[in-house]
Each structure stands twice: as structure tokens, then as C-alpha cells.
Amino acid sequence: MKLPVIKKITEFIDNHDADYVTEAIETLEAISEAPSLKDEELDVIGELISNMYGALEVHKEIEKGTPQREALNGFMKRVLGSIDK
């Protein structure tokens, strides 16, 4: 996951709608089932999906009133904490 990408997607959600990101995730998940994809391509699709899910989580926190910077940092701490376990 890349924080600048999550931030950019979160800004997109603010300017448009979370439904666009949800639909993009669904599209990427469907594409990932294509049997002809190479491992590198699947890695890229997986990274994009992860960043989009992360942005949706950050957006939810912002909607609850958490400042953007705090929401982003809190999300990354949760992610890194789950990796360490």
C-alpha cells in the first residue's frame, strides 16, 4: 500500500463518490480472474485493489470527523501493526 495513492483516491472520493471506487474494485477483481494474466500483472491489480480499499477505510474515518492526515496515519499504523503480527 502506498500512502500517496490512498490519499489521492480519498481526494477522488471527496470530489466524486465512493461508488466509483467500489465499482472500480469490482471491475479489477473480475479482470483478475482472467487466466492469461501474468503474476506481475496480478500483483499490480492486487496493489490497486488494496489501495482502493484503504482509501475507502480512510474516507469512512474522515466522514466520522477525523482529520485527513490523522485518518491516513491511523490507517497505516493499523496496516503495519497487522503485518507485524
C-alpha positions in Angstrom: 0.0 0.0 0.0 1.2 3.5 -0.8 0.0 6.4 1.3 0.2 9.0 -1.5 -2.0 6.8 -3.7 -4.5 6.2 -0.9 -4.6 10.0 -0.3 -5.2 10.7 -4.0 -8.0 8.1 -4.1 -9.5 9.6 -1.0 -9.5 13.0 -2.6 -11.2 11.5 -5.6 -13.9 10.1 -3.4 -14.4 13.5 -1.8 -14.8 15.1 -5.2 -17.0 12.4 -6.7 -18.4 9.4 -4.9 -17.2 6.3 -3.2 -19.4 4.2 -5.6 -17.0 4.9 -8.4 -14.1 3.3 -6.4 -16.3 0.4 -5.3 -17.2 -0.3 -8.9 -13.6 0.0 -10.0 -12.7 -2.6 -7.3 -15.3 -4.9 -8.6 -14.0 -4.4 -12.2 -10.4 -5.1 -11.2 -11.5 -8.2 -9.2 -13.3 -9.5 -12.3 -10.3 -8.8 -14.5 -8.0 -10.6 -12.1 -9.8 -13.8 -12.8 -8.6 -13.8 -16.4 -6.5 -17.0 -16.8 -4.0 -15.3 -19.2 -2.7 -12.8 -16.7 0.9 -13.0 -15.6 2.0 -12.9 -11.9 3.3 -9.3 -12.3 0.0 -8.1 -13.7 -1.9 -9.8 -10.9 0.5 -8.1 -8.4 -0.3 -4.7 -9.9 -4.1 -5.3 -9.8 -3.8 -6.5 -6.2 -1.9 -3.4 -5.2 -4.5 -1.2 -6.9 -7.3 -3.0 -5.1 -5.6 -2.8 -1.8 -5.0 1.0 -2.2 -8.7 1.5 -3.1 -9.9 -0.5 -0.1 -7.6 1.5 2.0 -8.9 4.8 0.6 -12.5 3.7 1.4 -11.5 3.0 5.0 -9.8 6.4 5.3 -12.8 8.1 3.8 -15.1 6.5 6.4 -12.9 7.9 9.2 -12.9 11.3 7.6 -16.7 11.2 7.4 -16.7 10.5 11.1 -14.8 13.8 11.6 -11.2 12.6 11.8 -8.9 15.0 10.0 -7.5 13.6 6.8 -3.9 13.4 8.0 -4.8 11.6 11.2 -7.1 9.2 9.3 -4.3 8.4 6.9 -1.7 7.9 9.6 -4.1 5.8 11.7 -4.9 3.6 8.8 -1.2 3.0 8.0 -0.5 2.2 11.7 -3.2 -0.4 11.7 -1.9 -1.9 8.5 1.7 -2.0 9.7 0.5 -3.4 13.1 -1.3 -6.3 11.4 1.8 -7.1 9.3 3.9 -7.3 12.4 1.7 -9.9 14.0 
